[in-house]
Amino acid sequence: MNRYHLDIIVGGPVGILTNLIEIEADGFDYSNSGSYKFWKVVSEDDIGIKDREVIAMYPIDRTIIRKIENDINKLSKHKSK
């Protein structure tokens, strides 16, 4: 599981603001429609094919991925030692 720190740009002619968002997901990819899709693995079969559930989508042209923390489950285990 990874933690993604995003800035989502909102606003228009009056002003531009950003919403800071954190998402915990197994991965992300982008679609041809111009969106980032963040997903979690729901199940995996015997040959390694994974079922994914999309948990969030954001437009690529309004999303800045600021930081990715890889495998947060391992990070929290190391901190507790």
C-alpha positions as CSV (number, residue, x, y, z in Angstrom):
1,M,0.0,0.0,0.0
2,N,1.3,3.4,-0.9
3,R,0.4,6.9,0.3
4,Y,0.0,9.6,-2.4
5,H,0.1,13.3,-1.5
6,L,-1.8,15.3,-4.2
7,D,-2.6,18.9,-5.0
8,I,-5.9,19.2,-6.8
9,I,-6.2,22.5,-8.6
10,V,-9.6,24.1,-8.4
11,G,-11.0,27.5,-9.3
12,G,-11.2,29.6,-12.3
13,P,-11.0,33.2,-13.4
14,V,-11.5,34.6,-9.9
15,G,-8.6,32.6,-8.4
16,I,-6.8,29.4,-8.2
17,L,-6.7,27.2,-5.1
18,T,-5.4,23.8,-4.3
19,N,-6.9,21.1,-2.2
20,L,-4.3,18.9,-0.5
21,I,-5.4,15.3,-0.5
22,E,-3.8,12.1,0.8
23,I,-4.8,8.7,-0.7
24,E,-3.8,5.3,0.4
25,A,-3.9,2.9,-2.6
26,D,-1.9,0.0,-4.0
27,G,-1.2,1.9,-7.2
28,F,-2.4,4.3,-9.9
29,D,-2.5,4.5,-13.7
30,Y,-4.0,6.9,-16.2
31,S,-6.9,6.5,-18.6
32,N,-7.2,7.7,-22.1
33,S,-9.9,10.1,-20.9
34,G,-7.3,12.1,-19.1
35,S,-7.7,10.9,-15.5
36,Y,-5.5,9.4,-12.9
37,K,-7.1,6.3,-11.4
38,F,-6.1,5.3,-7.9
39,W,-6.9,1.6,-7.1
40,K,-6.7,-1.1,-4.4
41,V,-6.2,-4.8,-5.0
42,V,-9.4,-6.6,-4.0
43,S,-8.3,-10.2,-4.8
44,E,-5.7,-12.2,-6.6
45,D,-6.1,-15.5,-8.3
46,D,-3.7,-18.5,-8.6
47,I,-1.9,-17.1,-11.6
48,G,-1.4,-13.6,-10.3
49,I,-4.2,-11.8,-12.0
50,K,-5.4,-9.1,-9.7
51,D,-8.9,-7.7,-9.3
52,R,-8.7,-3.9,-8.7
53,E,-11.2,-1.5,-7.2
54,V,-10.9,2.1,-8.3
55,I,-11.1,4.3,-5.2
56,A,-10.5,7.7,-6.7
57,M,-10.1,9.5,-10.0
58,Y,-8.8,13.0,-10.7
59,P,-8.2,14.9,-13.9
60,I,-4.5,14.8,-15.0
61,D,-4.5,18.5,-16.0
62,R,-5.5,19.6,-12.5
63,T,-3.6,17.1,-10.4
64,I,0.0,17.4,-9.1
65,I,1.4,14.3,-7.4
66,R,3.7,15.9,-4.8
67,K,5.0,12.8,-3.0
68,I,4.6,9.0,-3.0
69,E,5.4,7.1,0.2
70,N,6.1,3.5,-0.9
71,D,4.7,0.6,1.0
72,I,3.4,2.5,4.1
73,N,2.7,-0.8,5.9
74,K,6.4,-1.6,5.9
75,L,7.3,1.9,7.0
76,S,5.0,1.8,10.0
77,K,6.5,-1.6,11.1
78,H,10.0,-0.1,11.0
79,K,9.0,3.0,13.0
80,S,7.6,0.8,15.8
81,K,10.8,-1.1,16.3
